[in-house]
């Protein structure tokens, strides 16, 4: 942030240095040959610069935020008209031009080595001669006094240059602040969208985790109730699953191997419960390597398989395959659908719906999900681009 502010300050300083050099370049282009030191000693020069600097910052950081952005357009228009009138009366550029011309005349008047300023007779000639584009009388005793009278350089009825610079300064400051306000609005909208997405993902995870652990604990309770010798092994596997669910799942993406290990432990835990009546085929093809995946994306479908694909009275088969490619991860599961009598499983739809939402958030345009339920066969095919 401080680097951006420092860069902005440098841009402002550079811009104003260019603006302050404009009068010097303009007047020297007319053959006045004014030096920088002489120019900086001109009060009219500082009046010119400070007038437009004050206009720029007062408009940019006071009038626009307080009146224009708040849609108080009539007040802002009245302020602009007043400022325009002040510039019209102050005539900063006209004063600067007349001041530099006066100083130039004085330098030529008292410089003994300078060439004669007149194209004709010198002192004492009563005729008018042309001097630097102005017809002036020859020098007399009160020449200096006449020089400073308004008649020396005819005052223009309208200082169009000052008014043009005023309009440019006002337009530039308005454009800069408007762009900054637009950028800030876009940034706030982007932050709000990111915060909303993060909040939605946290909510979805908060729903998935208790639901998953609740069902797993029910399985272990069943084993303990029948005094199965595999209850201790089930608790160890559940410990590994809980470590993954409570620690790693807080991240948006985790190593693919962690998800595979969690699925493997879950399947082994479920095998202790379902016995030999249900055949489970689980296969991992390819190397996990350093690939990452959104946590519990695959686990949700695996959990769903064991909720609906297991029957105590009929034999069944569950097929689960994870195929790891170079640029994608493919997941496939298939099971026969049985009616679920236990009311504890009625919340199954929550996990699937939340997983679909998480895929939209974390893999926008980079996933393909196909779920079919035909002929009493439930099939899920998911492809994730990595």
Secondary structure, DSSP 8 states (H G I E B T S, - for coil): -HHHHHHHHHHHHHHHHHHHHHHHHHHHTTT----HHHHHT-HHHHHHHHHHHHHHHHIIIIIIIIIITTT-HHHHHHHHHHHHHHHHHH-HHHHHHHHHHHHHHHHHHH-TTS--SSSS--TT--SEEEETTEEEE---TTHHHHHTSTTSS---S--HHHHHHHHHHHHHHHHHHHHHHHHHHHHHHHHHHHHHHHHHHHHHHHHHHHHHHHHHHHHHHHHHHTT-TTHHHHHHHHHHHHHHHHTGGGSS-EEHHHHHHHHHHHHHHHHHHHGGGEEEEEEEES--TT-EE-TTHHHHHHHHHHHHS--SSS-EEEEEEEEE-SSEEEEEEEEE------GGGTTHHHHHHHHHHHHHHHSTTSEEEEEEEETTEEEEEEEEE-
